[in-house]
């Protein structure tokens, strides 16, 4: 299995704060996420600025698109994002519109469906049918705060998604100790936000994640 990528989630309240965090680890991470909070605070300019400063990195605009898929996805992709997210509760035509817009670029821009507990496996099949390339298995910020841990149900769902052919990203308070839980699954990306940003040595933390990847994926 290929090594997973490490993605930093920038859910900062300002672009200045996000750029300060990126100055410490931007060259070390594989993927840079302009998080939903940062997008709300700073708009699409945050995507433009980060894409301009880090042209060799994959950029994700975590828009959690729920409607107006064509408009939002084109805004994010034109600003320099390689991937954007659609929330799993979005209607199928919205999901399809984002995929269609992404496919109009060369190379194509990919659609990630961000999954909460509000989905059905019938929907998952429909996402595959309309061309969705990626899914994000998401343990919510609020669930983390409530002490909800990764469960066998999570792991089984992630494996099922990978078996269906999706590139699977895992997020939600990921720590170094969590990585081993997913060792038998071809994870595409692990997202770490505060685990990296709030570390005493963020760069070392990124390297520790990569070291964990090398232990379990060859």
N, C-alpha and C positions, 0 to 999 in steps of 0.2 A: 504493500500500500504506500502511496505517496505520503510524504510528510505533510501534516496540516500547516496552514499558514497562521500567523498571529496577527490579529487586528486590534488596533487601539480604538476605543470608542470615545469620541470627544463630545461629551454631554456637558460642555462648559457653558457658562452664562454669557461669555463674551468671546469674540474672536481673539482678542489679545491674550486672554488666559489660555485658549486652545493652542495658539502659536507658541506660547511659553512652554506648555507641556510637550509639544511636538519637537521643540528645539532639543529636548533631552533624549528623545527616542525615535524621531521621525525617520532617521536613516536605518534604524535597526528593525522596525516592524515591517511586515509585508503589506498590510492593508491599513488605510486610514479612513476611519468613519467620521463623517460630519454628522453627529448625533441629532436626534429629533429636537432636543433642548437647544442645541447650538443653532440649528436651522431656524427654530422659532425666534430665537433672540437676535440673530444676525442676518437671516434671509439667505438667498442663494449666493450672495457675495462671499459667504464663508466657503462654499464649495469652490468658487472661482479662485479665491486667494490661496487656498490650500493646494488645489490642483496645480496652480502656477508655481508654487514653491517646491512641490514634490512631484515633478513630472514623471518620475520613474516608478511611482507607487500606485497600486490600485486604490481608487477612491470610491467610497460608498456614501451616497446621500440617503440617510435613513429617514425618508419622508413619511413612512407608514401611510402610503397613499390609500385613501378610502373612496375617493370619487375623483372626477376630472382627471382620469389617468393620463390622457394624451397631453394635457397642459402641464401637469406637474412633472411627468417623466421627461418631456422635452426640455423643460427648464433645467432640470438637474443634469441631464446628459449634456446639453449644450454648455453648461458651466464647467464640465470636466469630469463628472462622475462616470465611473465604469459600470457601477451597479446602483440600483435604487430599490427600495423596499415598498411592498404593498402589504397592507394589513390583511390578515386571513379572512376578516369579516367582509372585505370588499366584494361587491357583486362580480360575477364572472366576466361580464363585458368590460369592467374596469381593469381587471387583471389582464385580459386579452389585449386591451388598448396599450397597456404599458409594454407588453411583450412585442407588439407590433411596432411601436415607436423604437424600442431598443434594437429590433432587427433591421431597422432602416439605416443604421450606422455601419461603417466599415472601419475597423472590425465591429462586430455587434456589441451592444451594451446589454448586460444581463439583468433579468428581473429576479428579485428575491421576495418570496412570500414569507412574511414574518408571522409565525404561528404562536398563538396563545391557546388557551383551553377552548376557545370559541371556534371550533372547526369540526368538520366531519371527514371521514376517509373518502366519502364520495366526492367531496370538494377537492381533495388531494388528487384524485384520479382526473378530475376536470382540469386542474392546473396543469397536469402533465400533458393532457390532450391539447391545450392551447399553447404549449411551448414553454412553460415556465422552466427555467434551468436550475434555479436554486431555491432552497427553503432555509429558514432560520428557526431553529428550535429555541424558544425563548422562555426562560424562567423569569417572571416579572420582578421588577425592582421591589414592588410591594410584597411579593411572595418571599423574596430573600429576607426582607426586613422582618417578616413574620416567622422566620426560621425554617422555611420550607426547603428541604434538601433534595438533591437529585434522587429519583426513585427508579426502581426497576421498570416502572411504566414509562418513564422518560427514556431510558436506555432502549427499551423495546421499540418505542416509537421512532427514535432516531435511527435505529438499525433498519426498521421497515422503510423509512424514507430513503435511506441510502440504497437499499435493495431495489427500490422502484426507479433508481437511476438519477435521483436528484443529487446535486452538490449540496451537502448539508453543513450549515454553520451552527455552532452551539454558543449560546450566550446566556448570561444571567448570574453575575457574581462568580465567574469562573476563578478558581484558585489553582495553585500548583497541584494540590492534593487531589483535585477533581479529575485531572487529565487521565489518570490510569483507569478511571471508570469507563472510558470510551475506547480503550485500547484495541478492541476487536472490530471497530467500526471505521470505515474510511471517511473520517471527518475532513471536510475541505478547509474550514476556518474555525478557530477558536477566537472569541472576542473577549478582551479584557479591558475594562474601562478604569474604574477606580482602583482595581488591583494593581494596575501599572501606575496610574497618575498619582496615587496617594502613597506609593512605596517610598521608602527612604532613599533607595537607589533604583529609579525606574529602569535605567538601562540594564542593570544587572537582572532585574525581574524579567525583562523581555528575554534575555539570554537564558534564564532559568526555564522559562516556558519552552524555548527551542530545545534545550537539553532534555526536557521531559518528552518532547515529541520524538527525539532520536531514540529514546529508550523503548518506545512502544510501536513506532512505525518505521519501517525500513524502506 
